[in-house]
């Protein structure tokens, strides 16, 4: 069974996305993180991709436009269920 999945929606979070993910991993054992980025113009998505390349527990879902927090969570839930997370 896969680990639990924590969904982190982002938009212009370049300054703190790494710290958020580090704190999640430091607080909870055996958890994966999905960063759902709404095409942040500040480069958050690129930072998230680099984090995913360096750590198999980090995943990234890129969305084309800023579509809101609720929609980001729904997209993240859909991604997680299709990927086999409980």
N, CA, C and O atoms as a Maestro MAE file, in Angstrom:
{
 s_m_m2io_version
 :::
 2.0.0
}

f_m_ct {
 s_m_title
 :::
 protein
 m_atom[344] {
  # First column is atom index #
  i_m_mmod_type
  r_m_x_coord
  r_m_y_coord
  r_m_z_coord
  i_m_residue_number
  s_m_chain_name
  s_m_pdb_residue_name
  s_m_pdb_atom_name
  i_m_atomic_number
  :::
  1 25 0.844 -1.187 0.000 1 A "UNK " " N  " 7
  2 3 0.000 0.000 0.000 1 A "UNK " " CA " 6
  3 2 0.886 1.247 0.000 1 A "UNK " " C  " 6
  4 15 1.938 1.284 0.638 1 A "UNK " " O  " 8
  5 25 0.441 2.242 -0.717 2 A "UNK " " N  " 7
  6 3 1.194 3.495 -0.774 2 A "UNK " " CA " 6
  7 2 1.044 4.258 0.531 2 A "UNK " " C  " 6
  8 15 0.113 4.035 1.305 2 A "UNK " " O  " 8
  9 25 1.972 5.150 0.748 3 A "UNK " " N  " 7
  10 3 1.922 6.035 1.913 3 A "UNK " " CA " 6
  11 2 0.734 6.981 1.789 3 A "UNK " " C  " 6
  12 15 0.084 7.051 0.746 3 A "UNK " " O  " 8
  13 25 0.471 7.683 2.838 4 A "UNK " " N  " 7
  14 3 -0.539 8.739 2.783 4 A "UNK " " CA " 6
  15 2 -0.034 9.855 1.878 4 A "UNK " " C  " 6
  16 15 1.170 9.993 1.662 4 A "UNK " " O  " 8
  17 25 -0.961 10.651 1.350 5 A "UNK " " N  " 7
  18 3 -0.605 11.737 0.449 5 A "UNK " " CA " 6
  19 2 -1.087 13.058 1.032 5 A "UNK " " C  " 6
  20 15 -2.259 13.203 1.379 5 A "UNK " " O  " 8
  21 25 -0.180 14.017 1.136 6 A "UNK " " N  " 7
  22 3 -0.512 15.372 1.563 6 A "UNK " " CA " 6
  23 2 -0.518 16.243 0.316 6 A "UNK " " C  " 6
  24 15 0.470 16.290 -0.417 6 A "UNK " " O  " 8
  25 25 -1.631 16.935 0.072 7 A "UNK " " N  " 7
  26 3 -1.772 17.783 -1.100 7 A "UNK " " CA " 6
  27 2 -1.493 19.228 -0.687 7 A "UNK " " C  " 6
  28 15 -2.072 19.742 0.270 7 A "UNK " " O  " 8
  29 25 -0.594 19.865 -1.433 8 A "UNK " " N  " 7
  30 3 -0.232 21.251 -1.148 8 A "UNK " " CA " 6
  31 2 -0.480 22.087 -2.399 8 A "UNK " " C  " 6
  32 15 0.347 22.086 -3.311 8 A "UNK " " O  " 8
  33 25 -1.607 22.803 -2.457 9 A "UNK " " N  " 7
  34 3 -1.839 23.702 -3.588 9 A "UNK " " CA " 6
  35 2 -0.914 24.911 -3.492 9 A "UNK " " C  " 6
  36 15 -0.684 25.440 -2.405 9 A "UNK " " O  " 8
  37 25 -0.387 25.344 -4.638 10 A "UNK " " N  " 7
  38 3 0.523 26.482 -4.625 10 A "UNK " " CA " 6
  39 2 0.202 27.465 -5.739 10 A "UNK " " C  " 6
  40 15 -0.275 27.095 -6.812 10 A "UNK " " O  " 8
  41 25 0.479 28.721 -5.448 11 A "UNK " " N  " 7
  42 3 0.478 29.791 -6.435 11 A "UNK " " CA " 6
  43 2 1.401 30.870 -5.889 11 A "UNK " " C  " 6
  44 15 1.111 31.487 -4.864 11 A "UNK " " O  " 8
  45 25 2.490 31.087 -6.565 12 A "UNK " " N  " 7
  46 3 3.502 32.057 -6.121 12 A "UNK " " CA " 6
  47 2 4.008 31.758 -4.710 12 A "UNK " " C  " 6
  48 15 3.988 32.624 -3.836 12 A "UNK " " O  " 8
  49 25 4.451 30.543 -4.504 13 A "UNK " " N  " 7
  50 3 4.970 30.110 -3.203 13 A "UNK " " CA " 6
  51 2 6.467 29.816 -3.266 13 A "UNK " " C  " 6
  52 15 6.972 29.026 -2.468 13 A "UNK " " O  " 8
  53 25 7.166 30.425 -4.179 14 A "UNK " " N  " 7
  54 3 8.595 30.177 -4.360 14 A "UNK " " CA " 6
  55 2 9.382 30.337 -3.065 14 A "UNK " " C  " 6
  56 15 10.316 29.581 -2.798 14 A "UNK " " O  " 8
  57 25 9.007 31.301 -2.283 15 A "UNK " " N  " 7
  58 3 9.761 31.618 -1.063 15 A "UNK " " CA " 6
  59 2 9.607 30.563 0.032 15 A "UNK " " C  " 6
  60 15 10.457 30.473 0.918 15 A "UNK " " O  " 8
  61 25 8.521 29.753 -0.013 16 A "UNK " " N  " 7
  62 3 8.329 28.837 1.117 16 A "UNK " " CA " 6
  63 2 7.952 27.400 0.758 16 A "UNK " " C  " 6
  64 15 7.759 26.588 1.664 16 A "UNK " " O  " 8
  65 25 7.841 27.055 -0.520 17 A "UNK " " N  " 7
  66 3 7.406 25.696 -0.857 17 A "UNK " " CA " 6
  67 2 8.371 24.636 -0.334 17 A "UNK " " C  " 6
  68 15 7.933 23.591 0.146 17 A "UNK " " O  " 8
  69 25 9.654 24.885 -0.416 18 A "UNK " " N  " 7
  70 3 10.618 23.906 0.096 18 A "UNK " " CA " 6
  71 2 10.484 23.728 1.601 18 A "UNK " " C  " 6
  72 15 10.537 22.605 2.101 18 A "UNK " " O  " 8
  73 25 10.312 24.817 2.317 19 A "UNK " " N  " 7
  74 3 10.167 24.746 3.766 19 A "UNK " " CA " 6
  75 2 8.890 23.998 4.158 19 A "UNK " " C  " 6
  76 15 8.898 23.221 5.113 19 A "UNK " " O  " 8
  77 25 7.817 24.223 3.443 20 A "UNK " " N  " 7
  78 3 6.560 23.534 3.741 20 A "UNK " " CA " 6
  79 2 6.736 22.026 3.594 20 A "UNK " " C  " 6
  80 15 6.347 21.260 4.476 20 A "UNK " " O  " 8
  81 25 7.320 21.609 2.486 21 A "UNK " " N  " 7
  82 3 7.518 20.177 2.245 21 A "UNK " " CA " 6
  83 2 8.466 19.581 3.281 21 A "UNK " " C  " 6
  84 15 8.223 18.478 3.772 21 A "UNK " " O  " 8
  85 25 9.532 20.286 3.620 22 A "UNK " " N  " 7
  86 3 10.457 19.805 4.652 22 A "UNK " " CA " 6
  87 2 9.749 19.625 5.987 22 A "UNK " " C  " 6
  88 15 9.995 18.645 6.690 22 A "UNK " " O  " 8
  89 25 8.883 20.550 6.340 23 A "UNK " " N  " 7
  90 3 8.154 20.446 7.608 23 A "UNK " " CA " 6
  91 2 7.168 19.280 7.606 23 A "UNK " " C  " 6
  92 15 7.006 18.600 8.619 23 A "UNK " " O  " 8
  93 25 6.520 19.051 6.484 24 A "UNK " " N  " 7
  94 3 5.615 17.889 6.392 24 A "UNK " " CA " 6
  95 2 6.414 16.616 6.589 24 A "UNK " " C  " 6
  96 15 6.044 15.767 7.400 24 A "UNK " " O  " 8
  97 25 7.506 16.477 5.855 25 A "UNK " " N  " 7
  98 3 8.305 15.256 5.974 25 A "UNK " " CA " 6
  99 2 8.962 15.136 7.347 25 A "UNK " " C  " 6
  100 15 9.201 14.022 7.813 25 A "UNK " " O  " 8
  101 25 9.250 16.230 7.989 26 A "UNK " " N  " 7
  102 3 9.828 16.182 9.327 26 A "UNK " " CA " 6
  103 2 8.814 15.858 10.411 26 A "UNK " " C  " 6
  104 15 9.183 15.447 11.511 26 A "UNK " " O  " 8
  105 25 7.549 16.043 10.104 27 A "UNK " " N  " 7
  106 3 6.488 15.838 11.095 27 A "UNK " " CA " 6
  107 2 5.807 14.484 10.998 27 A "UNK " " C  " 6
  108 15 5.290 13.974 11.992 27 A "UNK " " O  " 8
  109 25 5.803 13.900 9.807 28 A "UNK " " N  " 7
  110 3 5.043 12.676 9.581 28 A "UNK " " CA " 6
  111 2 5.915 11.661 8.851 28 A "UNK " " C  " 6
  112 15 6.496 11.968 7.811 28 A "UNK " " O  " 8
  113 25 6.003 10.458 9.396 29 A "UNK " " N  " 7
  114 3 6.731 9.388 8.731 29 A "UNK " " CA " 6
  115 2 5.871 8.802 7.615 29 A "UNK " " C  " 6
  116 15 4.643 8.790 7.705 29 A "UNK " " O  " 8
  117 25 6.514 8.329 6.588 30 A "UNK " " N  " 7
  118 3 5.861 7.599 5.511 30 A "UNK " " CA " 6
  119 2 4.706 8.379 4.873 30 A "UNK " " C  " 6
  120 15 3.579 7.892 4.787 30 A "UNK " " O  " 8
  121 25 5.010 9.580 4.437 31 A "UNK " " N  " 7
  122 3 4.007 10.396 3.758 31 A "UNK " " CA " 6
  123 2 4.620 10.964 2.474 31 A "UNK " " C  " 6
  124 15 5.777 11.382 2.444 31 A "UNK " " O  " 8
  125 25 3.814 10.964 1.432 32 A "UNK " " N  " 7
  126 3 4.221 11.589 0.181 32 A "UNK " " CA " 6
  127 2 3.526 12.937 0.066 32 A "UNK " " C  " 6
  128 15 2.514 13.185 0.723 32 A "UNK " " O  " 8
  129 25 4.073 13.799 -0.768 33 A "UNK " " N  " 7
  130 3 3.529 15.142 -0.960 33 A "UNK " " CA " 6
  131 2 3.232 15.334 -2.444 33 A "UNK " " C  " 6
  132 15 4.046 14.993 -3.302 33 A "UNK " " O  " 8
  133 25 2.061 15.880 -2.731 34 A "UNK " " N  " 7
  134 3 1.722 16.301 -4.081 34 A "UNK " " CA " 6
  135 2 1.578 17.813 -4.074 34 A "UNK " " C  " 6
  136 15 0.711 18.363 -3.394 34 A "UNK " " O  " 8
  137 25 2.429 18.473 -4.831 35 A "UNK " " N  " 7
  138 3 2.334 19.926 -4.996 35 A "UNK " " CA " 6
  139 2 1.493 20.174 -6.237 35 A "UNK " " C  " 6
  140 15 1.841 19.738 -7.334 35 A "UNK " " O  " 8
  141 25 0.383 20.880 -6.054 36 A "UNK " " N  " 7
  142 3 -0.493 21.224 -7.171 36 A "UNK " " CA " 6
  143 2 -0.254 22.700 -7.474 36 A "UNK " " C  " 6
  144 15 -0.705 23.583 -6.745 36 A "UNK " " O  " 8
  145 25 0.467 22.943 -8.567 37 A "UNK " " N  " 7
  146 3 0.836 24.322 -8.892 37 A "UNK " " CA " 6
  147 2 0.004 24.857 -10.044 37 A "UNK " " C  " 6
  148 15 -0.109 24.223 -11.093 37 A "UNK " " O  " 8
  149 25 -0.575 26.029 -9.834 38 A "UNK " " N  " 7
  150 3 -1.440 26.681 -10.821 38 A "UNK " " CA " 6
  151 2 -0.658 27.642 -11.713 38 A "UNK " " C  " 6
  152 15 -1.009 28.816 -11.833 38 A "UNK " " O  " 8
  153 25 0.407 27.133 -12.338 39 A "UNK " " N  " 7
  154 3 1.207 27.920 -13.276 39 A "UNK " " CA " 6
  155 2 1.722 29.216 -12.639 39 A "UNK " " C  " 6
  156 15 1.577 30.300 -13.204 39 A "UNK " " O  " 8
  157 25 2.317 29.083 -11.468 40 A "UNK " " N  " 7
  158 3 2.843 30.240 -10.745 40 A "UNK " " CA " 6
  159 2 3.860 31.001 -11.585 40 A "UNK " " C  " 6
  160 15 4.827 30.411 -12.067 40 A "UNK " " O  " 8
  161 25 3.654 32.299 -11.765 41 A "UNK " " N  " 7
  162 3 4.609 33.080 -12.553 41 A "UNK " " CA " 6
  163 2 5.958 33.291 -11.858 41 A "UNK " " C  " 6
  164 15 6.921 33.713 -12.498 41 A "UNK " " O  " 8
  165 25 6.035 33.001 -10.555 42 A "UNK " " N  " 7
  166 3 7.291 33.209 -9.837 42 A "UNK " " CA " 6
  167 2 8.234 32.008 -9.891 42 A "UNK " " C  " 6
  168 15 9.305 32.045 -9.285 42 A "UNK " " O  " 8
  169 25 7.859 30.951 -10.602 43 A "UNK " " N  " 7
  170 3 8.729 29.791 -10.739 43 A "UNK " " CA " 6
  171 2 8.531 28.703 -9.705 43 A "UNK " " C  " 6
  172 15 9.362 27.802 -9.600 43 A "UNK " " O  " 8
  173 25 7.452 28.763 -8.938 44 A "UNK " " N  " 7
  174 3 7.181 27.729 -7.936 44 A "UNK " " CA " 6
  175 2 7.177 26.340 -8.565 44 A "UNK " " C  " 6
  176 15 7.714 25.393 -7.990 44 A "UNK " " O  " 8
  177 25 6.578 26.217 -9.734 45 A "UNK " " N  " 7
  178 3 6.498 24.917 -10.401 45 A "UNK " " CA " 6
  179 2 7.858 24.333 -10.721 45 A "UNK " " C  " 6
  180 15 8.056 23.124 -10.599 45 A "UNK " " O  " 8
  181 25 8.792 25.165 -11.126 46 A "UNK " " N  " 7
  182 3 10.143 24.693 -11.433 46 A "UNK " " CA " 6
  183 2 10.854 24.221 -10.173 46 A "UNK " " C  " 6
  184 15 11.572 23.221 -10.192 46 A "UNK " " O  " 8
  185 25 10.652 24.942 -9.083 47 A "UNK " " N  " 7
  186 3 11.229 24.526 -7.796 47 A "UNK " " CA " 6
  187 2 10.629 23.192 -7.374 47 A "UNK " " C  " 6
  188 15 11.341 22.301 -6.911 47 A "UNK " " O  " 8
  189 25 9.322 23.062 -7.534 48 A "UNK " " N  " 7
  190 3 8.645 21.811 -7.186 48 A "UNK " " CA " 6
  191 2 9.176 20.656 -8.028 48 A "UNK " " C  " 6
  192 15 9.396 19.560 -7.513 48 A "UNK " " O  " 8
  193 25 9.383 20.898 -9.324 49 A "UNK " " N  " 7
  194 3 9.940 19.847 -10.181 49 A "UNK " " CA " 6
  195 2 11.319 19.415 -9.713 49 A "UNK " " C  " 6
  196 15 11.626 18.223 -9.705 49 A "UNK " " O  " 8
  197 25 12.149 20.367 -9.323 50 A "UNK " " N  " 7
  198 3 13.485 20.033 -8.827 50 A "UNK " " CA " 6
  199 2 13.397 19.215 -7.543 50 A "UNK " " C  " 6
  200 15 14.179 18.286 -7.341 50 A "UNK " " O  " 8
  201 25 12.453 19.553 -6.682 51 A "UNK " " N  " 7
  202 3 12.260 18.794 -5.446 51 A "UNK " " CA " 6
  203 2 11.827 17.371 -5.767 51 A "UNK " " C  " 6
  204 15 12.303 16.422 -5.145 51 A "UNK " " O  " 8
  205 25 10.923 17.217 -6.738 52 A "UNK " " N  " 7
  206 3 10.450 15.883 -7.125 52 A "UNK " " CA " 6
  207 2 11.574 15.058 -7.748 52 A "UNK " " C  " 6
  208 15 11.651 13.848 -7.534 52 A "UNK " " O  " 8
  209 25 12.437 15.708 -8.512 53 A "UNK " " N  " 7
  210 3 13.574 15.001 -9.102 53 A "UNK " " CA " 6
  211 2 14.529 14.482 -8.037 53 A "UNK " " C  " 6
  212 15 15.168 13.445 -8.217 53 A "UNK " " O  " 8
  213 25 14.622 15.208 -6.925 54 A "UNK " " N  " 7
  214 3 15.564 14.852 -5.860 54 A "UNK " " CA " 6
  215 2 14.976 13.924 -4.800 54 A "UNK " " C  " 6
  216 15 15.723 13.323 -4.028 54 A "UNK " " O  " 8
  217 25 13.641 13.797 -4.751 55 A "UNK " " N  " 7
  218 3 13.001 13.046 -3.674 55 A "UNK " " CA " 6
  219 2 11.768 12.329 -4.222 55 A "UNK " " C  " 6
  220 15 10.813 12.977 -4.650 55 A "UNK " " O  " 8
  221 25 11.785 11.018 -4.210 56 A "UNK " " N  " 7
  222 3 10.681 10.215 -4.751 56 A "UNK " " CA " 6
  223 2 9.378 10.392 -3.982 56 A "UNK " " C  " 6
  224 15 8.321 9.978 -4.457 56 A "UNK " " O  " 8
  225 25 9.438 11.006 -2.794 57 A "UNK " " N  " 7
  226 3 8.224 11.227 -2.011 57 A "UNK " " CA " 6
  227 2 7.490 12.496 -2.427 57 A "UNK " " C  " 6
  228 15 6.406 12.782 -1.917 57 A "UNK " " O  " 8
  229 25 8.073 13.258 -3.350 58 A "UNK " " N  " 7
  230 3 7.478 14.518 -3.802 58 A "UNK " " CA " 6
  231 2 7.011 14.362 -5.247 58 A "UNK " " C  " 6
  232 15 7.750 13.882 -6.107 58 A "UNK " " O  " 8
  233 25 5.776 14.774 -5.492 59 A "UNK " " N  " 7
  234 3 5.178 14.716 -6.822 59 A "UNK " " CA " 6
  235 2 4.631 16.099 -7.149 59 A "UNK " " C  " 6
  236 15 4.354 16.899 -6.255 59 A "UNK " " O  " 8
  237 25 4.479 16.368 -8.440 60 A "UNK " " N  " 7
  238 3 3.999 17.680 -8.870 60 A "UNK " " CA " 6
  239 2 2.903 17.510 -9.909 60 A "UNK " " C  " 6
  240 15 3.036 16.728 -10.850 60 A "UNK " " O  " 8
  241 25 1.833 18.243 -9.728 61 A "UNK " " N  " 7
  242 3 0.769 18.336 -10.715 61 A "UNK " " CA " 6
  243 2 0.718 19.782 -11.177 61 A "UNK " " C  " 6
  244 15 0.423 20.683 -10.392 61 A "UNK " " O  " 8
  245 25 1.005 20.001 -12.451 62 A "UNK " " N  " 7
  246 3 0.971 21.352 -13.017 62 A "UNK " " CA " 6
  247 2 -0.397 21.584 -13.644 62 A "UNK " " C  " 6
  248 15 -0.894 20.765 -14.417 62 A "UNK " " O  " 8
  249 25 -0.991 22.718 -13.294 63 A "UNK " " N  " 7
  250 3 -2.254 23.104 -13.930 63 A "UNK " " CA " 6
  251 2 -1.995 24.366 -14.742 63 A "UNK " " C  " 6
  252 15 -1.160 25.191 -14.374 63 A "UNK " " O  " 8
  253 25 -2.713 24.508 -15.843 64 A "UNK " " N  " 7
  254 3 -2.433 25.570 -16.816 64 A "UNK " " CA " 6
  255 2 -2.755 26.968 -16.304 64 A "UNK " " C  " 6
  256 15 -2.101 27.933 -16.698 64 A "UNK " " O  " 8
  257 25 -3.745 27.091 -15.438 65 A "UNK " " N  " 7
  258 3 -4.190 28.409 -14.988 65 A "UNK " " CA " 6
  259 2 -4.530 28.390 -13.511 65 A "UNK " " C  " 6
  260 15 -4.751 27.333 -12.920 65 A "UNK " " O  " 8
  261 25 -4.568 29.555 -12.937 66 A "UNK " " N  " 7
  262 3 -5.008 29.699 -11.556 66 A "UNK " " CA " 6
  263 2 -6.515 29.461 -11.530 66 A "UNK " " C  " 6
  264 15 -7.291 30.260 -12.053 66 A "UNK " " O  " 8
  265 25 -6.912 28.359 -10.919 67 A "UNK " " N  " 7
  266 3 -8.319 27.956 -10.937 67 A "UNK " " CA " 6
  267 2 -8.926 27.870 -9.550 67 A "UNK " " C  " 6
  268 15 -10.075 27.450 -9.411 67 A "UNK " " O  " 8
  269 25 -8.194 28.252 -8.533 68 A "UNK " " N  " 7
  270 3 -8.758 28.286 -7.190 68 A "UNK " " CA " 6
  271 2 -8.329 27.130 -6.308 68 A "UNK " " C  " 6
  272 15 -7.921 26.068 -6.777 68 A "UNK " " O  " 8
  273 25 -8.436 27.379 -5.014 69 A "UNK " " N  " 7
  274 3 -7.999 26.414 -4.006 69 A "UNK " " CA " 6
  275 2 -8.815 25.126 -4.034 69 A "UNK " " C  " 6
  276 15 -8.256 24.029 -4.023 69 A "UNK " " O  " 8
  277 25 -10.139 25.264 -4.069 70 A "UNK " " N  " 7
  278 3 -10.998 24.072 -4.074 70 A "UNK " " CA " 6
  279 2 -10.735 23.189 -5.276 70 A "UNK " " C  " 6
  280 15 -10.645 21.968 -5.149 70 A "UNK " " O  " 8
  281 25 -10.613 23.799 -6.438 71 A "UNK " " N  " 7
  282 3 -10.338 23.040 -7.661 71 A "UNK " " CA " 6
  283 2 -8.959 22.374 -7.594 71 A "UNK " " C  " 6
  284 15 -8.772 21.275 -8.115 71 A "UNK " " O  " 8
  285 25 -8.007 23.038 -6.959 72 A "UNK " " N  " 7
  286 3 -6.676 22.440 -6.811 72 A "UNK " " CA " 6
  287 2 -6.745 21.191 -5.931 72 A "UNK " " C  " 6
  288 15 -6.123 20.176 -6.245 72 A "UNK " " O  " 8
  289 25 -7.492 21.261 -4.843 73 A "UNK " " N  " 7
  290 3 -7.647 20.076 -3.995 73 A "UNK " " CA " 6
  291 2 -8.361 18.954 -4.736 73 A "UNK " " C  " 6
  292 15 -7.959 17.795 -4.631 73 A "UNK " " O  " 8
  293 25 -9.405 19.275 -5.478 74 A "UNK " " N  " 7
  294 3 -10.118 18.239 -6.234 74 A "UNK " " CA " 6
  295 2 -9.200 17.579 -7.262 74 A "UNK " " C  " 6
  296 15 -9.223 16.358 -7.424 74 A "UNK " " O  " 8
  297 25 -8.401 18.373 -7.947 75 A "UNK " " N  " 7
  298 3 -7.443 17.812 -8.909 75 A "UNK " " CA " 6
  299 2 -6.422 16.935 -8.187 75 A "UNK " " C  " 6
  300 15 -6.037 15.878 -8.688 75 A "UNK " " O  " 8
  301 25 -5.992 17.375 -7.020 76 A "UNK " " N  " 7
  302 3 -5.047 16.589 -6.232 76 A "UNK " " CA " 6
  303 2 -5.647 15.287 -5.740 76 A "UNK " " C  " 6
  304 15 -4.986 14.249 -5.785 76 A "UNK " " O  " 8
  305 25 -6.901 15.319 -5.265 77 A "UNK " " N  " 7
  306 3 -7.577 14.088 -4.830 77 A "UNK " " CA " 6
  307 2 -7.700 13.116 -6.001 77 A "UNK " " C  " 6
  308 15 -7.459 11.919 -5.846 77 A "UNK " " O  " 8
  309 25 -8.074 13.630 -7.168 78 A "UNK " " N  " 7
  310 3 -8.208 12.791 -8.347 78 A "UNK " " CA " 6
  311 2 -6.868 12.156 -8.707 78 A "UNK " " C  " 6
  312 15 -6.803 10.958 -8.980 78 A "UNK " " O  " 8
  313 25 -5.799 12.954 -8.708 79 A "UNK " " N  " 7
  314 3 -4.467 12.448 -9.006 79 A "UNK " " CA " 6
  315 2 -4.093 11.358 -8.011 79 A "UNK " " C  " 6
  316 15 -3.628 10.287 -8.401 79 A "UNK " " O  " 8
  317 25 -4.297 11.631 -6.729 80 A "UNK " " N  " 7
  318 3 -3.919 10.668 -5.692 80 A "UNK " " CA " 6
  319 2 -4.680 9.354 -5.796 80 A "UNK " " C  " 6
  320 15 -4.086 8.285 -5.655 80 A "UNK " " O  " 8
  321 25 -5.980 9.418 -6.040 81 A "UNK " " N  " 7
  322 3 -6.766 8.190 -6.167 81 A "UNK " " CA " 6
  323 2 -6.327 7.385 -7.393 81 A "UNK " " C  " 6
  324 15 -6.212 6.161 -7.324 81 A "UNK " " O  " 8
  325 25 -6.084 8.064 -8.499 82 A "UNK " " N  " 7
  326 3 -5.628 7.361 -9.709 82 A "UNK " " CA " 6
  327 2 -4.241 6.758 -9.515 82 A "UNK " " C  " 6
  328 15 -3.912 5.746 -10.134 82 A "UNK " " O  " 8
  329 25 -3.427 7.374 -8.659 83 A "UNK " " N  " 7
  330 3 -2.078 6.881 -8.392 83 A "UNK " " CA " 6
  331 2 -2.063 5.773 -7.327 83 A "UNK " " C  " 6
  332 15 -1.009 5.207 -7.040 83 A "UNK " " O  " 8
  333 25 -3.227 5.466 -6.743 84 A "UNK " " N  " 7
  334 3 -3.303 4.358 -5.796 84 A "UNK " " CA " 6
  335 2 -3.144 4.715 -4.334 84 A "UNK " " C  " 6
  336 15 -2.915 3.832 -3.507 84 A "UNK " " O  " 8
  337 25 -3.259 5.997 -3.992 85 A "UNK " " N  " 7
  338 3 -3.179 6.389 -2.583 85 A "UNK " " CA " 6
  339 2 -4.508 6.120 -1.905 85 A "UNK " " C  " 6
  340 15 -5.563 6.236 -2.529 85 A "UNK " " O  " 8
  341 25 -4.460 5.757 -0.616 86 A "UNK " " N  " 7
  342 3 -5.714 5.460 0.110 86 A "UNK " " CA " 6
  343 2 -6.545 6.714 0.378 86 A "UNK " " C  " 6
  344 15 -7.618 6.627 0.975 86 A "UNK " " O  " 8
  :::
 }
 m_bond[343] {
  # First column is bond index #
  i_m_from
  i_m_to
  i_m_order
  :::
  1 1 2 1
  2 2 3 1
  3 3 4 2
  4 3 5 1
  5 5 6 1
  6 6 7 1
  7 7 8 2
  8 7 9 1
  9 9 10 1
  10 10 11 1
  11 11 12 2
  12 11 13 1
  13 13 14 1
  14 14 15 1
  15 15 16 2
  16 15 17 1
  17 17 18 1
  18 18 19 1
  19 19 20 2
  20 19 21 1
  21 21 22 1
  22 22 23 1
  23 23 24 2
  24 23 25 1
  25 25 26 1
  26 26 27 1
  27 27 28 2
  28 27 29 1
  29 29 30 1
  30 30 31 1
  31 31 32 2
  32 31 33 1
  33 33 34 1
  34 34 35 1
  35 35 36 2
  36 35 37 1
  37 37 38 1
  38 38 39 1
  39 39 40 2
  40 39 41 1
  41 41 42 1
  42 42 43 1
  43 43 44 2
  44 43 45 1
  45 45 46 1
  46 46 47 1
  47 47 48 2
  48 47 49 1
  49 49 50 1
  50 50 51 1
  51 51 52 2
  52 51 53 1
  53 53 54 1
  54 54 55 1
  55 55 56 2
  56 55 57 1
  57 57 58 1
  58 58 59 1
  59 59 60 2
  60 59 61 1
  61 61 62 1
  62 62 63 1
  63 63 64 2
  64 63 65 1
  65 65 66 1
  66 66 67 1
  67 67 68 2
  68 67 69 1
  69 69 70 1
  70 70 71 1
  71 71 72 2
  72 71 73 1
  73 73 74 1
  74 74 75 1
  75 75 76 2
  76 75 77 1
  77 77 78 1
  78 78 79 1
  79 79 80 2
  80 79 81 1
  81 81 82 1
  82 82 83 1
  83 83 84 2
  84 83 85 1
  85 85 86 1
  86 86 87 1
  87 87 88 2
  88 87 89 1
  89 89 90 1
  90 90 91 1
  91 91 92 2
  92 91 93 1
  93 93 94 1
  94 94 95 1
  95 95 96 2
  96 95 97 1
  97 97 98 1
  98 98 99 1
  99 99 100 2
  100 99 101 1
  101 101 102 1
  102 102 103 1
  103 103 104 2
  104 103 105 1
  105 105 106 1
  106 106 107 1
  107 107 108 2
  108 107 109 1
  109 109 110 1
  110 110 111 1
  111 111 112 2
  112 111 113 1
  113 113 114 1
  114 114 115 1
  115 115 116 2
  116 115 117 1
  117 117 118 1
  118 118 119 1
  119 119 120 2
  120 119 121 1
  121 121 122 1
  122 122 123 1
  123 123 124 2
  124 123 125 1
  125 125 126 1
  126 126 127 1
  127 127 128 2
  128 127 129 1
  129 129 130 1
  130 130 131 1
  131 131 132 2
  132 131 133 1
  133 133 134 1
  134 134 135 1
  135 135 136 2
  136 135 137 1
  137 137 138 1
  138 138 139 1
  139 139 140 2
  140 139 141 1
  141 141 142 1
  142 142 143 1
  143 143 144 2
  144 143 145 1
  145 145 146 1
  146 146 147 1
  147 147 148 2
  148 147 149 1
  149 149 150 1
  150 150 151 1
  151 151 152 2
  152 151 153 1
  153 153 154 1
  154 154 155 1
  155 155 156 2
  156 155 157 1
  157 157 158 1
  158 158 159 1
  159 159 160 2
  160 159 161 1
  161 161 162 1
  162 162 163 1
  163 163 164 2
  164 163 165 1
  165 165 166 1
  166 166 167 1
  167 167 168 2
  168 167 169 1
  169 169 170 1
  170 170 171 1
  171 171 172 2
  172 171 173 1
  173 173 174 1
  174 174 175 1
  175 175 176 2
  176 175 177 1
  177 177 178 1
  178 178 179 1
  179 179 180 2
  180 179 181 1
  181 181 182 1
  182 182 183 1
  183 183 184 2
  184 183 185 1
  185 185 186 1
  186 186 187 1
  187 187 188 2
  188 187 189 1
  189 189 190 1
  190 190 191 1
  191 191 192 2
  192 191 193 1
  193 193 194 1
  194 194 195 1
  195 195 196 2
  196 195 197 1
  197 197 198 1
  198 198 199 1
  199 199 200 2
  200 199 201 1
  201 201 202 1
  202 202 203 1
  203 203 204 2
  204 203 205 1
  205 205 206 1
  206 206 207 1
  207 207 208 2
  208 207 209 1
  209 209 210 1
  210 210 211 1
  211 211 212 2
  212 211 213 1
  213 213 214 1
  214 214 215 1
  215 215 216 2
  216 215 217 1
  217 217 218 1
  218 218 219 1
  219 219 220 2
  220 219 221 1
  221 221 222 1
  222 222 223 1
  223 223 224 2
  224 223 225 1
  225 225 226 1
  226 226 227 1
  227 227 228 2
  228 227 229 1
  229 229 230 1
  230 230 231 1
  231 231 232 2
  232 231 233 1
  233 233 234 1
  234 234 235 1
  235 235 236 2
  236 235 237 1
  237 237 238 1
  238 238 239 1
  239 239 240 2
  240 239 241 1
  241 241 242 1
  242 242 243 1
  243 243 244 2
  244 243 245 1
  245 245 246 1
  246 246 247 1
  247 247 248 2
  248 247 249 1
  249 249 250 1
  250 250 251 1
  251 251 252 2
  252 251 253 1
  253 253 254 1
  254 254 255 1
  255 255 256 2
  256 255 257 1
  257 257 258 1
  258 258 259 1
  259 259 260 2
  260 259 261 1
  261 261 262 1
  262 262 263 1
  263 263 264 2
  264 263 265 1
  265 265 266 1
  266 266 267 1
  267 267 268 2
  268 267 269 1
  269 269 270 1
  270 270 271 1
  271 271 272 2
  272 271 273 1
  273 273 274 1
  274 274 275 1
  275 275 276 2
  276 275 277 1
  277 277 278 1
  278 278 279 1
  279 279 280 2
  280 279 281 1
  281 281 282 1
  282 282 283 1
  283 283 284 2
  284 283 285 1
  285 285 286 1
  286 286 287 1
  287 287 288 2
  288 287 289 1
  289 289 290 1
  290 290 291 1
  291 291 292 2
  292 291 293 1
  293 293 294 1
  294 294 295 1
  295 295 296 2
  296 295 297 1
  297 297 298 1
  298 298 299 1
  299 299 300 2
  300 299 301 1
  301 301 302 1
  302 302 303 1
  303 303 304 2
  304 303 305 1
  305 305 306 1
  306 306 307 1
  307 307 308 2
  308 307 309 1
  309 309 310 1
  310 310 311 1
  311 311 312 2
  312 311 313 1
  313 313 314 1
  314 314 315 1
  315 315 316 2
  316 315 317 1
  317 317 318 1
  318 318 319 1
  319 319 320 2
  320 319 321 1
  321 321 322 1
  322 322 323 1
  323 323 324 2
  324 323 325 1
  325 325 326 1
  326 326 327 1
  327 327 328 2
  328 327 329 1
  329 329 330 1
  330 330 331 1
  331 331 332 2
  332 331 333 1
  333 333 334 1
  334 334 335 1
  335 335 336 2
  336 335 337 1
  337 337 338 1
  338 338 339 1
  339 339 340 2
  340 339 341 1
  341 341 342 1
  342 342 343 1
  343 343 344 2
  :::
 }
}
